[in-house]
Amino acid sequence: MNIRHLLFAAAAAASSLASAAERLTVAVTNTGALARPAETIAIAWASVNAHLPGALLQQIVVKDATGKVLPYQVTNVAPLVKDPRGEGVAYGELFFQHDFVAGENSATFTIEKTTTVSPPFPSKAFARYVPERLDDFAWENDKIAHRTYGTALAAPATPGSGKEVLVASGMDIWFKRVPYPIVDRWYNKGHDHYHHDEGEGIDMYNVSGSRGNGGTGVWDGTSLHVGVNYRTWKVLANGPVRAIFELGYDSWDAAGVQVSEVKRFTVDAGHYFDQVESTFSFSGPQQLTVAVGINKTPSDKGQQPQVRFARVAADAALIQWVEQRSKGAFGTAVIVPTASQPAYAEDARNALMTAPVRAGQPLRYYVGAAWVGSGEITSEQEWQRYVAQQAARVRAPVTVRLSATP
């Protein structure tokens, strides 16, 4: 082979390597061939960067097997590192979604570097601190919204101020009819308006001093010991696919043990369930029993509710269905998959699922709710099916394999 041929071969090889470094194939296996609408596929950015050196969050495109461009999100949740040369090494994870139909065993996607800027996608998952209503913290996706309460709401009211006072670490629900974000609109309407269905949904859920929809406490076998309103907040990621945030709770007395808590919420587009990881800090005992609760009396006044609970140990789930006189039925549920033998309990206000925890080790669970007014889940049976499908997805997560392709 002469020098000309050698140079041509070298150039062809270099061209092939350059091409291979511009595209990453993602093969996702759907364990159990389950139906998984809005399945979030998460890839560590370090793996993306290893296959696509220099890739930047605003200069990639994600496509499915048909070539359809998919909304994606890149976070910097972890690891938090510097990127002084602008090579795209400082990001945390890449997220995008796919709707697996029942029987679909696998799906393939590509991630490609581009020379043009990919514009942001409409957000379907969102969380924020709400100073205009004392210090609520609210979050939502395209299915449902929630909020909880800060210390300013718990502070005593000065005489004549008319300030609302609520001491509660329970979780509230805002039921939606629409897929677009409503949190900002509803707060801008004012407190009275979002208690009436004006076409987008309604705040009709009652928390009071209960656990609401998925609040926690320490269970001593007969009594529930709970904290008060959250003290600190931190938003770690904010759509378009996933919102991640943390709420911190000051220590409280749990039958002689001082306990504090940090909850990390993961809120994905397209889901009626959020993932929560609660990390408890305490000293003394090796472990405590923590309870995740659902309010027994969650309806507004005058609704004459019929409330039913189902304990489904096979799915590590506690399911509630509430029939109301005029505002429409709704369901709530908690799934605690880390409890190897699901245990159930109750007190005067709450139905509970319990699980052992060790200090500093997160307890992972899932909290969900749906309203017939959304038009998607319209019966108790449909809600129970949805909860069972969520539990099955948790038991059998998808697996992801990466490979560089020309």
Steps between C-alpha positions, in 0.01 A plus 500: 500500500652836398500814711197639317296193588621514860395862532160422346445208740602711798264777394215250458566352844510845658176590326339181632615571857375858479165376377480240777566770757200702383225248579412280796252210481286436807339156524232477772362165615148500641513236773183292494376675184276717718296791374701804612348828384740793549791279608789726598835377369792632705861491383797627699653788307846361567404207274370735231817707520718190476338405168441855372793708627420868513124454470310795649147501640376756246667331201366146497191337355325187629303288251293183518528213251270679252715814504256700709672767710424451871490759778796456732648651814854523636559566869792596718368329815814287537788494471558871556831555318660786312530515120764769437559395138131480407513131407164403650634299795312682777150364444327232705245301302314495170125424506252427224179296482342222298152346505548124516185313399421163658713231337767744376820338623752761392552835334798669338593868497787713375672800655686717251716807526383794292654826385175688555333590827210283610230729645348417840194276510173589675524401864272228638654477847547801725565591864544827684498686829191724525578815704184673380299259715712517817741212427313223326703266284314371192573252225318351201522307178255467213274271710471640852634763739598508868613740767618503858552764766791695646568652838347840417157337473551340842595830668236646735277771357510847651159621617294641215740390227272231360808283435433129451680268741560136414749273675535194276766296323240315291485515119219680318352419156381733225295302247538604134277476192767632265852388401660845503657655814251658740695573819594856406154578359320374809718690745454813291122453516504519877414262781122496455505422129690172501245351739247516215519310172525771235581257219860401582442297817463561872665503841247293695731274700504532878831463683438667837730328752512167315773348283301608197612313190823330603638691798721312744551452873662267750278214617562358848248220468204694636559870419628707210761768576520767229696811420360836401524721191810474283789733582728485194454440128727442201407454132751272327339457157196658340368338184417459225496125577579477871495730803712416805490690828566456870313612810665504842316460831634608839536236770203387704454272797403141411439326831826629645708490179579824318436449127547727199421428136592597145262396223620483139217502246531379141209618286478362145280616216213270412459335841244510781771383743804683636804325646609615846818413688482595868826503695465514879771612738500376860731348760453230758295213356639305205175544312155654526166412343377767262143528373379646171141616534177583321234725653184308595274805456636690198181659362369854528209569732158400371628233262366206707791281383505123476860399567640155427849362557668195345815343641686323219799329659613340172563852363611651833215746447230680697220627275220744580188583297274792596149549360368856545156655473573766238873546432583165344673189631874473544760245596822518697767239570842436646740225393790411730705243305793502742284340769576128450187405691250785466349598833189707549381710792268790574426775744199728537587712196706281271528163333866404502766281345807440715861408426825487701764767439858557605649843558635655181358230270213617277160336503366493143127502438246620244205732556214532251158651444248535216159664453215394273479860378820447303308257277776236505433297816126494555431210739634327807590195291702710256687662787580163657627378162717808460652450847572134421671602174711756684608237753591262218711770332684563826574129542633460145687813385626540146865437421713718275795408279714754310712457188668739258391468137616659173 
